[in-house]
């Protein structure tokens, strides 16, 4: 198994660091908020068009309350 560092892997794959910064920002925003949600990366023709984070409130409660 190859033991490249994270920076070496990014350089090896020619990953655009701006995209990674946007994903990290979305992760941070979710962590600082409710801590529950998802991040979606939209691509078109080999280009990232949007990094979207959707924060949610985790509820897990019954719809009808017993009387």
mmCIF file of the N, C-alpha and C atoms, coordinates in Angstrom:
data_MODEL
# 
_entry.id   MODEL 
# 
loop_
_atom_site.group_PDB 
_atom_site.id 
_atom_site.type_symbol 
_atom_site.label_atom_id 
_atom_site.label_alt_id 
_atom_site.label_comp_id 
_atom_site.label_asym_id 
_atom_site.label_entity_id 
_atom_site.label_seq_id 
_atom_site.pdbx_PDB_ins_code 
_atom_site.Cartn_x 
_atom_site.Cartn_y 
_atom_site.Cartn_z 
_atom_site.occupancy 
_atom_site.B_iso_or_equiv 
_atom_site.pdbx_formal_charge 
_atom_site.auth_seq_id 
_atom_site.auth_comp_id 
_atom_site.auth_asym_id 
_atom_site.auth_atom_id 
_atom_site.pdbx_PDB_model_num 
ATOM 1   N N  . UNK A 1 1  ? 0.834   -1.180 0.000   1.00 0.00 ? 1  UNK A N  1 
ATOM 2   C CA . UNK A 1 1  ? 0.000   0.000  0.000   1.00 0.00 ? 1  UNK A CA 1 
ATOM 3   C C  . UNK A 1 1  ? 0.880   1.245  0.000   1.00 0.00 ? 1  UNK A C  1 
ATOM 4   N N  . UNK A 1 2  ? 0.486   2.224  -0.782  1.00 0.00 ? 2  UNK A N  1 
ATOM 5   C CA . UNK A 1 2  ? 1.260   3.444  -0.904  1.00 0.00 ? 2  UNK A CA 1 
ATOM 6   C C  . UNK A 1 2  ? 1.003   4.344  0.308   1.00 0.00 ? 2  UNK A C  1 
ATOM 7   N N  . UNK A 1 3  ? 2.064   4.879  0.878   1.00 0.00 ? 3  UNK A N  1 
ATOM 8   C CA . UNK A 1 3  ? 1.917   5.696  2.087   1.00 0.00 ? 3  UNK A CA 1 
ATOM 9   C C  . UNK A 1 3  ? 2.154   7.180  1.780   1.00 0.00 ? 3  UNK A C  1 
ATOM 10  N N  . UNK A 1 4  ? 1.454   7.697  0.791   1.00 0.00 ? 4  UNK A N  1 
ATOM 11  C CA . UNK A 1 4  ? 1.566   9.114  0.473   1.00 0.00 ? 4  UNK A CA 1 
ATOM 12  C C  . UNK A 1 4  ? 0.870   9.947  1.552   1.00 0.00 ? 4  UNK A C  1 
ATOM 13  N N  . UNK A 1 5  ? 1.427   11.115 1.812   1.00 0.00 ? 5  UNK A N  1 
ATOM 14  C CA . UNK A 1 5  ? 0.751   12.031 2.730   1.00 0.00 ? 5  UNK A CA 1 
ATOM 15  C C  . UNK A 1 5  ? -0.477  12.613 2.031   1.00 0.00 ? 5  UNK A C  1 
ATOM 16  N N  . UNK A 1 6  ? -1.320  13.262 2.787   1.00 0.00 ? 6  UNK A N  1 
ATOM 17  C CA . UNK A 1 6  ? -2.521  13.867 2.216   1.00 0.00 ? 6  UNK A CA 1 
ATOM 18  C C  . UNK A 1 6  ? -2.159  14.885 1.139   1.00 0.00 ? 6  UNK A C  1 
ATOM 19  N N  . UNK A 1 7  ? -1.177  15.718 1.408   1.00 0.00 ? 7  UNK A N  1 
ATOM 20  C CA . UNK A 1 7  ? -0.745  16.722 0.430   1.00 0.00 ? 7  UNK A CA 1 
ATOM 21  C C  . UNK A 1 7  ? -0.216  16.041 -0.832  1.00 0.00 ? 7  UNK A C  1 
ATOM 22  N N  . UNK A 1 8  ? 0.562   14.998 -0.676  1.00 0.00 ? 8  UNK A N  1 
ATOM 23  C CA . UNK A 1 8  ? 1.087   14.271 -1.838  1.00 0.00 ? 8  UNK A CA 1 
ATOM 24  C C  . UNK A 1 8  ? -0.044  13.639 -2.648  1.00 0.00 ? 8  UNK A C  1 
ATOM 25  N N  . UNK A 1 9  ? -1.053  13.125 -1.970  1.00 0.00 ? 9  UNK A N  1 
ATOM 26  C CA . UNK A 1 9  ? -2.193  12.534 -2.674  1.00 0.00 ? 9  UNK A CA 1 
ATOM 27  C C  . UNK A 1 9  ? -2.952  13.592 -3.464  1.00 0.00 ? 9  UNK A C  1 
ATOM 28  N N  . UNK A 1 10 ? -3.154  14.761 -2.864  1.00 0.00 ? 10 UNK A N  1 
ATOM 29  C CA . UNK A 1 10 ? -3.842  15.857 -3.549  1.00 0.00 ? 10 UNK A CA 1 
ATOM 30  C C  . UNK A 1 10 ? -3.063  16.271 -4.787  1.00 0.00 ? 10 UNK A C  1 
ATOM 31  N N  . UNK A 1 11 ? -1.752  16.399 -4.653  1.00 0.00 ? 11 UNK A N  1 
ATOM 32  C CA . UNK A 1 11 ? -0.913  16.786 -5.783  1.00 0.00 ? 11 UNK A CA 1 
ATOM 33  C C  . UNK A 1 11 ? -0.878  15.691 -6.841  1.00 0.00 ? 11 UNK A C  1 
ATOM 34  N N  . UNK A 1 12 ? -0.808  14.422 -6.420  1.00 0.00 ? 12 UNK A N  1 
ATOM 35  C CA . UNK A 1 12 ? -0.742  13.289 -7.329  1.00 0.00 ? 12 UNK A CA 1 
ATOM 36  C C  . UNK A 1 12 ? -2.007  13.199 -8.177  1.00 0.00 ? 12 UNK A C  1 
ATOM 37  N N  . UNK A 1 13 ? -3.148  13.447 -7.570  1.00 0.00 ? 13 UNK A N  1 
ATOM 38  C CA . UNK A 1 13 ? -4.441  13.354 -8.268  1.00 0.00 ? 13 UNK A CA 1 
ATOM 39  C C  . UNK A 1 13 ? -4.831  14.675 -8.942  1.00 0.00 ? 13 UNK A C  1 
ATOM 40  N N  . UNK A 1 14 ? -4.006  15.710 -8.810  1.00 0.00 ? 14 UNK A N  1 
ATOM 41  C CA . UNK A 1 14 ? -4.299  17.043 -9.356  1.00 0.00 ? 14 UNK A CA 1 
ATOM 42  C C  . UNK A 1 14 ? -5.628  17.592 -8.839  1.00 0.00 ? 14 UNK A C  1 
ATOM 43  N N  . UNK A 1 15 ? -5.932  17.315 -7.589  1.00 0.00 ? 15 UNK A N  1 
ATOM 44  C CA . UNK A 1 15 ? -7.167  17.784 -6.974  1.00 0.00 ? 15 UNK A CA 1 
ATOM 45  C C  . UNK A 1 15 ? -7.093  19.295 -6.757  1.00 0.00 ? 15 UNK A C  1 
ATOM 46  N N  . UNK A 1 16 ? -8.152  19.980 -7.120  1.00 0.00 ? 16 UNK A N  1 
ATOM 47  C CA . UNK A 1 16 ? -8.220  21.422 -6.932  1.00 0.00 ? 16 UNK A CA 1 
ATOM 48  C C  . UNK A 1 16 ? -8.429  21.718 -5.449  1.00 0.00 ? 16 UNK A C  1 
ATOM 49  N N  . UNK A 1 17 ? -7.473  22.375 -4.802  1.00 0.00 ? 17 UNK A N  1 
ATOM 50  C CA . UNK A 1 17 ? -7.592  22.628 -3.363  1.00 0.00 ? 17 UNK A CA 1 
ATOM 51  C C  . UNK A 1 17 ? -8.765  23.544 -3.007  1.00 0.00 ? 17 UNK A C  1 
ATOM 52  N N  . UNK A 1 18 ? -9.220  24.378 -3.937  1.00 0.00 ? 18 UNK A N  1 
ATOM 53  C CA . UNK A 1 18 ? -10.366 25.251 -3.666  1.00 0.00 ? 18 UNK A CA 1 
ATOM 54  C C  . UNK A 1 18 ? -11.611 24.410 -3.374  1.00 0.00 ? 18 UNK A C  1 
ATOM 55  N N  . UNK A 1 19 ? -11.769 23.315 -4.117  1.00 0.00 ? 19 UNK A N  1 
ATOM 56  C CA . UNK A 1 19 ? -12.909 22.425 -3.893  1.00 0.00 ? 19 UNK A CA 1 
ATOM 57  C C  . UNK A 1 19 ? -12.832 21.832 -2.489  1.00 0.00 ? 19 UNK A C  1 
ATOM 58  N N  . UNK A 1 20 ? -11.647 21.394 -2.082  1.00 0.00 ? 20 UNK A N  1 
ATOM 59  C CA . UNK A 1 20 ? -11.483 20.807 -0.756  1.00 0.00 ? 20 UNK A CA 1 
ATOM 60  C C  . UNK A 1 20 ? -11.775 21.816 0.344   1.00 0.00 ? 20 UNK A C  1 
ATOM 61  N N  . UNK A 1 21 ? -11.373 23.057 0.135   1.00 0.00 ? 21 UNK A N  1 
ATOM 62  C CA . UNK A 1 21 ? -11.650 24.107 1.122   1.00 0.00 ? 21 UNK A CA 1 
ATOM 63  C C  . UNK A 1 21 ? -13.156 24.286 1.280   1.00 0.00 ? 21 UNK A C  1 
ATOM 64  N N  . UNK A 1 22 ? -13.904 24.234 0.179   1.00 0.00 ? 22 UNK A N  1 
ATOM 65  C CA . UNK A 1 22 ? -15.362 24.392 0.243   1.00 0.00 ? 22 UNK A CA 1 
ATOM 66  C C  . UNK A 1 22 ? -16.018 23.227 0.985   1.00 0.00 ? 22 UNK A C  1 
ATOM 67  N N  . UNK A 1 23 ? -15.512 22.018 0.768   1.00 0.00 ? 23 UNK A N  1 
ATOM 68  C CA . UNK A 1 23 ? -16.055 20.841 1.459   1.00 0.00 ? 23 UNK A CA 1 
ATOM 69  C C  . UNK A 1 23 ? -15.741 20.928 2.952   1.00 0.00 ? 23 UNK A C  1 
ATOM 70  N N  . UNK A 1 24 ? -14.529 21.313 3.290   1.00 0.00 ? 24 UNK A N  1 
ATOM 71  C CA . UNK A 1 24 ? -14.140 21.458 4.697   1.00 0.00 ? 24 UNK A CA 1 
ATOM 72  C C  . UNK A 1 24 ? -14.992 22.533 5.371   1.00 0.00 ? 24 UNK A C  1 
ATOM 73  N N  . UNK A 1 25 ? -15.257 23.617 4.670   1.00 0.00 ? 25 UNK A N  1 
ATOM 74  C CA . UNK A 1 25 ? -16.109 24.687 5.222   1.00 0.00 ? 25 UNK A CA 1 
ATOM 75  C C  . UNK A 1 25 ? -17.516 24.162 5.504   1.00 0.00 ? 25 UNK A C  1 
ATOM 76  N N  . UNK A 1 26 ? -18.056 23.381 4.577   1.00 0.00 ? 26 UNK A N  1 
ATOM 77  C CA . UNK A 1 26 ? -19.390 22.809 4.768   1.00 0.00 ? 26 UNK A CA 1 
ATOM 78  C C  . UNK A 1 26 ? -19.400 21.865 5.970   1.00 0.00 ? 26 UNK A C  1 
ATOM 79  N N  . UNK A 1 27 ? -18.359 21.042 6.121   1.00 0.00 ? 27 UNK A N  1 
ATOM 80  C CA . UNK A 1 27 ? -18.243 20.149 7.277   1.00 0.00 ? 27 UNK A CA 1 
ATOM 81  C C  . UNK A 1 27 ? -18.206 20.946 8.578   1.00 0.00 ? 27 UNK A C  1 
ATOM 82  N N  . UNK A 1 28 ? -17.429 21.994 8.583   1.00 0.00 ? 28 UNK A N  1 
ATOM 83  C CA . UNK A 1 28 ? -17.306 22.837 9.780   1.00 0.00 ? 28 UNK A CA 1 
ATOM 84  C C  . UNK A 1 28 ? -18.650 23.462 10.139  1.00 0.00 ? 28 UNK A C  1 
ATOM 85  N N  . UNK A 1 29 ? -19.361 23.978 9.134   1.00 0.00 ? 29 UNK A N  1 
ATOM 86  C CA . UNK A 1 29 ? -20.656 24.607 9.396   1.00 0.00 ? 29 UNK A CA 1 
ATOM 87  C C  . UNK A 1 29 ? -21.649 23.615 9.994   1.00 0.00 ? 29 UNK A C  1 
ATOM 88  N N  . UNK A 1 30 ? -21.657 22.388 9.492   1.00 0.00 ? 30 UNK A N  1 
ATOM 89  C CA . UNK A 1 30 ? -22.544 21.370 10.059  1.00 0.00 ? 30 UNK A CA 1 
ATOM 90  C C  . UNK A 1 30 ? -22.147 21.034 11.488  1.00 0.00 ? 30 UNK A C  1 
ATOM 91  N N  . UNK A 1 31 ? -20.856 20.920 11.727  1.00 0.00 ? 31 UNK A N  1 
ATOM 92  C CA . UNK A 1 31 ? -20.358 20.579 13.061  1.00 0.00 ? 31 UNK A CA 1 
ATOM 93  C C  . UNK A 1 31 ? -20.701 21.661 14.074  1.00 0.00 ? 31 UNK A C  1 
ATOM 94  N N  . UNK A 1 32 ? -20.560 22.907 13.681  1.00 0.00 ? 32 UNK A N  1 
ATOM 95  C CA . UNK A 1 32 ? -20.846 24.022 14.591  1.00 0.00 ? 32 UNK A CA 1 
ATOM 96  C C  . UNK A 1 32 ? -22.342 24.231 14.779  1.00 0.00 ? 32 UNK A C  1 
ATOM 97  N N  . UNK A 1 33 ? -23.152 23.740 13.858  1.00 0.00 ? 33 UNK A N  1 
ATOM 98  C CA . UNK A 1 33 ? -24.609 23.886 13.966  1.00 0.00 ? 33 UNK A CA 1 
ATOM 99  C C  . UNK A 1 33 ? -25.192 22.730 14.753  1.00 0.00 ? 33 UNK A C  1 
ATOM 100 N N  . UNK A 1 34 ? -26.137 22.026 14.152  1.00 0.00 ? 34 UNK A N  1 
ATOM 101 C CA . UNK A 1 34 ? -26.800 20.920 14.840  1.00 0.00 ? 34 UNK A CA 1 
ATOM 102 C C  . UNK A 1 34 ? -25.932 19.671 14.884  1.00 0.00 ? 34 UNK A C  1 
ATOM 103 N N  . UNK A 1 35 ? -24.917 19.600 14.019  1.00 0.00 ? 35 UNK A N  1 
ATOM 104 C CA . UNK A 1 35 ? -24.067 18.414 13.975  1.00 0.00 ? 35 UNK A CA 1 
ATOM 105 C C  . UNK A 1 35 ? -24.702 17.273 13.208  1.00 0.00 ? 35 UNK A C  1 
ATOM 106 N N  . UNK A 1 36 ? -25.824 17.552 12.548  1.00 0.00 ? 36 UNK A N  1 
ATOM 107 C CA . UNK A 1 36 ? -26.537 16.521 11.810  1.00 0.00 ? 36 UNK A CA 1 
ATOM 108 C C  . UNK A 1 36 ? -26.944 17.100 10.463  1.00 0.00 ? 36 UNK A C  1 
ATOM 109 N N  . UNK A 1 37 ? -26.617 16.412 9.407   1.00 0.00 ? 37 UNK A N  1 
ATOM 110 C CA . UNK A 1 37 ? -26.983 16.889 8.077   1.00 0.00 ? 37 UNK A CA 1 
ATOM 111 C C  . UNK A 1 37 ? -26.218 16.139 7.011   1.00 0.00 ? 37 UNK A C  1 
ATOM 112 N N  . UNK A 1 38 ? -26.176 16.735 5.831   1.00 0.00 ? 38 UNK A N  1 
ATOM 113 C CA . UNK A 1 38 ? -25.454 16.091 4.731   1.00 0.00 ? 38 UNK A CA 1 
ATOM 114 C C  . UNK A 1 38 ? -24.800 17.142 3.851   1.00 0.00 ? 38 UNK A C  1 
ATOM 115 N N  . UNK A 1 39 ? -23.785 16.696 3.132   1.00 0.00 ? 39 UNK A N  1 
ATOM 116 C CA . UNK A 1 39 ? -23.091 17.549 2.179   1.00 0.00 ? 39 UNK A CA 1 
ATOM 117 C C  . UNK A 1 39 ? -23.216 16.889 0.820   1.00 0.00 ? 39 UNK A C  1 
ATOM 118 N N  . UNK A 1 40 ? -23.637 17.660 -0.173  1.00 0.00 ? 40 UNK A N  1 
ATOM 119 C CA . UNK A 1 40 ? -23.787 17.161 -1.527  1.00 0.00 ? 40 UNK A CA 1 
ATOM 120 C C  . UNK A 1 40 ? -22.875 17.968 -2.441  1.00 0.00 ? 40 UNK A C  1 
ATOM 121 N N  . UNK A 1 41 ? -22.150 17.262 -3.299  1.00 0.00 ? 41 UNK A N  1 
ATOM 122 C CA . UNK A 1 41 ? -21.277 17.911 -4.271  1.00 0.00 ? 41 UNK A CA 1 
ATOM 123 C C  . UNK A 1 41 ? -21.890 17.706 -5.646  1.00 0.00 ? 41 UNK A C  1 
ATOM 124 N N  . UNK A 1 42 ? -22.174 18.805 -6.334  1.00 0.00 ? 42 UNK A N  1 
ATOM 125 C CA . UNK A 1 42 ? -22.764 18.757 -7.664  1.00 0.00 ? 42 UNK A CA 1 
ATOM 126 C C  . UNK A 1 42 ? -21.670 18.947 -8.711  1.00 0.00 ? 42 UNK A C  1 
ATOM 127 N N  . UNK A 1 43 ? -21.681 18.082 -9.709  1.00 0.00 ? 43 UNK A N  1 
ATOM 128 C CA . UNK A 1 43 ? -20.690 18.155 -10.785 1.00 0.00 ? 43 UNK A CA 1 
ATOM 129 C C  . UNK A 1 43 ? -21.388 18.171 -12.133 1.00 0.00 ? 43 UNK A C  1 
ATOM 130 N N  . UNK A 1 44 ? -20.776 18.864 -13.083 1.00 0.00 ? 44 UNK A N  1 
ATOM 131 C CA . UNK A 1 44 ? -21.248 18.860 -14.459 1.00 0.00 ? 44 UNK A CA 1 
ATOM 132 C C  . UNK A 1 44 ? -20.032 19.012 -15.358 1.00 0.00 ? 44 UNK A C  1 
ATOM 133 N N  . UNK A 1 45 ? -19.865 18.086 -16.269 1.00 0.00 ? 45 UNK A N  1 
ATOM 134 C CA . UNK A 1 45 ? -18.766 18.127 -17.238 1.00 0.00 ? 45 UNK A CA 1 
ATOM 135 C C  . UNK A 1 45 ? -17.395 18.266 -16.574 1.00 0.00 ? 45 UNK A C  1 
ATOM 136 N N  . UNK A 1 46 ? -17.184 17.523 -15.491 1.00 0.00 ? 46 UNK A N  1 
ATOM 137 C CA . UNK A 1 46 ? -15.886 17.533 -14.821 1.00 0.00 ? 46 UNK A CA 1 
ATOM 138 C C  . UNK A 1 46 ? -15.610 18.758 -13.974 1.00 0.00 ? 46 UNK A C  1 
ATOM 139 N N  . UNK A 1 47 ? -16.621 19.565 -13.730 1.00 0.00 ? 47 UNK A N  1 
ATOM 140 C CA . UNK A 1 47 ? -16.457 20.771 -12.909 1.00 0.00 ? 47 UNK A CA 1 
ATOM 141 C C  . UNK A 1 47 ? -17.410 20.703 -11.728 1.00 0.00 ? 47 UNK A C  1 
ATOM 142 N N  . UNK A 1 48 ? -16.930 21.130 -10.576 1.00 0.00 ? 48 UNK A N  1 
ATOM 143 C CA . UNK A 1 48 ? -17.799 21.231 -9.408  1.00 0.00 ? 48 UNK A CA 1 
ATOM 144 C C  . UNK A 1 48 ? -18.625 22.500 -9.589  1.00 0.00 ? 48 UNK A C  1 
ATOM 145 N N  . UNK A 1 49 ? -19.940 22.347 -9.565  1.00 0.00 ? 49 UNK A N  1 
ATOM 146 C CA . UNK A 1 49 ? -20.809 23.510 -9.728  1.00 0.00 ? 49 UNK A CA 1 
ATOM 147 C C  . UNK A 1 49 ? -21.329 24.021 -8.384  1.00 0.00 ? 49 UNK A C  1 
ATOM 148 N N  . UNK A 1 50 ? -21.379 23.127 -7.371  1.00 0.00 ? 50 UNK A N  1 
ATOM 149 C CA . UNK A 1 50 ? -21.900 23.555 -6.076  1.00 0.00 ? 50 UNK A CA 1 
ATOM 150 C C  . UNK A 1 50 ? -21.514 22.552 -4.998  1.00 0.00 ? 50 UNK A C  1 
ATOM 151 N N  . UNK A 1 51 ? -21.194 23.065 -3.829  1.00 0.00 ? 51 UNK A N  1 
ATOM 152 C CA . UNK A 1 51 ? -21.054 22.248 -2.622  1.00 0.00 ? 51 UNK A CA 1 
ATOM 153 C C  . UNK A 1 51 ? -22.163 22.733 -1.694  1.00 0.00 ? 51 UNK A C  1 
ATOM 154 N N  . UNK A 1 52 ? -23.123 21.852 -1.454  1.00 0.00 ? 52 UNK A N  1 
ATOM 155 C CA . UNK A 1 52 ? -24.301 22.232 -0.677  1.00 0.00 ? 52 UNK A CA 1 
ATOM 156 C C  . UNK A 1 52 ? -24.318 21.481 0.646   1.00 0.00 ? 52 UNK A C  1 
ATOM 157 N N  . UNK A 1 53 ? -24.509 22.200 1.741   1.00 0.00 ? 53 UNK A N  1 
ATOM 158 C CA . UNK A 1 53 ? -24.680 21.536 3.024   1.00 0.00 ? 53 UNK A CA 1 
ATOM 159 C C  . UNK A 1 53 ? -26.114 21.754 3.482   1.00 0.00 ? 53 UNK A C  1 
ATOM 160 N N  . UNK A 1 54 ? -26.713 20.702 3.965   1.00 0.00 ? 54 UNK A N  1 
ATOM 161 C CA . UNK A 1 54 ? -28.087 20.749 4.434   1.00 0.00 ? 54 UNK A CA 1 
ATOM 162 C C  . UNK A 1 54 ? -28.089 20.344 5.895   1.00 0.00 ? 54 UNK A C  1 
ATOM 163 N N  . UNK A 1 55 ? -28.346 21.303 6.741   1.00 0.00 ? 55 UNK A N  1 
ATOM 164 C CA . UNK A 1 55 ? -28.376 21.043 8.177   1.00 0.00 ? 55 UNK A CA 1 
ATOM 165 C C  . UNK A 1 55 ? -29.791 20.640 8.575   1.00 0.00 ? 55 UNK A C  1 
ATOM 166 N N  . UNK A 1 56 ? -29.889 19.665 9.438   1.00 0.00 ? 56 UNK A N  1 
ATOM 167 C CA . UNK A 1 56 ? -31.191 19.159 9.855   1.00 0.00 ? 56 UNK A CA 1 
ATOM 168 C C  . UNK A 1 56 ? -31.264 19.072 11.373  1.00 0.00 ? 56 UNK A C  1 
ATOM 169 N N  . UNK A 1 57 ? -32.476 19.084 11.876  1.00 0.00 ? 57 UNK A N  1 
ATOM 170 C CA . UNK A 1 57 ? -32.712 18.817 13.287  1.00 0.00 ? 57 UNK A CA 1 
ATOM 171 C C  . UNK A 1 57 ? -33.150 17.370 13.402  1.00 0.00 ? 57 UNK A C  1 
ATOM 172 N N  . UNK A 1 58 ? -32.402 16.581 14.143  1.00 0.00 ? 58 UNK A N  1 
ATOM 173 C CA . UNK A 1 58 ? -32.743 15.185 14.349  1.00 0.00 ? 58 UNK A CA 1 
ATOM 174 C C  . UNK A 1 58 ? -33.837 15.125 15.406  1.00 0.00 ? 58 UNK A C  1 
ATOM 175 N N  . UNK A 1 59 ? -34.984 14.541 15.062  1.00 0.00 ? 59 UNK A N  1 
ATOM 176 C CA . UNK A 1 59 ? -36.137 14.578 15.955  1.00 0.00 ? 59 UNK A CA 1 
ATOM 177 C C  . UNK A 1 59 ? -36.404 13.213 16.577  1.00 0.00 ? 59 UNK A C  1 
ATOM 178 N N  . UNK A 1 60 ? -36.701 12.205 15.785  1.00 0.00 ? 60 UNK A N  1 
ATOM 179 C CA . UNK A 1 60 ? -36.996 10.857 16.266  1.00 0.00 ? 60 UNK A CA 1 
ATOM 180 C C  . UNK A 1 60 ? -38.102 10.835 17.320  1.00 0.00 ? 60 UNK A C  1 
ATOM 181 N N  . UNK A 1 61 ? -39.210 11.473 17.018  1.00 0.00 ? 61 UNK A N  1 
ATOM 182 C CA . UNK A 1 61 ? -40.363 11.507 17.909  1.00 0.00 ? 61 UNK A CA 1 
ATOM 183 C C  . UNK A 1 61 ? -41.574 10.944 17.176  1.00 0.00 ? 61 UNK A C  1 
ATOM 184 N N  . UNK A 1 62 ? -42.536 10.411 17.931  1.00 0.00 ? 62 UNK A N  1 
ATOM 185 C CA . UNK A 1 62 ? -43.773 9.904  17.348  1.00 0.00 ? 62 UNK A CA 1 
ATOM 186 C C  . UNK A 1 62 ? -44.581 11.060 16.767  1.00 0.00 ? 62 UNK A C  1 
ATOM 187 N N  . UNK A 1 63 ? -45.280 10.781 15.673  1.00 0.00 ? 63 UNK A N  1 
ATOM 188 C CA . UNK A 1 63 ? -46.166 11.797 15.093  1.00 0.00 ? 63 UNK A CA 1 
ATOM 189 C C  . UNK A 1 63 ? -47.392 11.984 15.958  1.00 0.00 ? 63 UNK A C  1 
ATOM 190 N N  . UNK A 1 64 ? -47.981 10.896 16.434  1.00 0.00 ? 64 UNK A N  1 
ATOM 191 C CA . UNK A 1 64 ? -49.158 10.939 17.302  1.00 0.00 ? 64 UNK A CA 1 
ATOM 192 C C  . UNK A 1 64 ? -48.716 10.641 18.729  1.00 0.00 ? 64 UNK A C  1 
ATOM 193 N N  . UNK A 1 65 ? -49.094 11.514 19.656  1.00 0.00 ? 65 UNK A N  1 
ATOM 194 C CA . UNK A 1 65 ? -48.709 11.362 21.051  1.00 0.00 ? 65 UNK A CA 1 
ATOM 195 C C  . UNK A 1 65 ? -49.783 10.547 21.766  1.00 0.00 ? 65 UNK A C  1 
ATOM 196 N N  . UNK A 1 66 ? -49.368 9.541  22.530  1.00 0.00 ? 66 UNK A N  1 
ATOM 197 C CA . UNK A 1 66 ? -50.315 8.740  23.307  1.00 0.00 ? 66 UNK A CA 1 
ATOM 198 C C  . UNK A 1 66 ? -50.949 9.602  24.382  1.00 0.00 ? 66 UNK A C  1 
ATOM 199 N N  . UNK A 1 67 ? -52.258 9.375  24.590  1.00 0.00 ? 67 UNK A N  1 
ATOM 200 C CA . UNK A 1 67 ? -52.977 10.176 25.604  1.00 0.00 ? 67 UNK A CA 1 
ATOM 201 C C  . UNK A 1 67 ? -52.948 9.492  26.943  1.00 0.00 ? 67 UNK A C  1 
# 
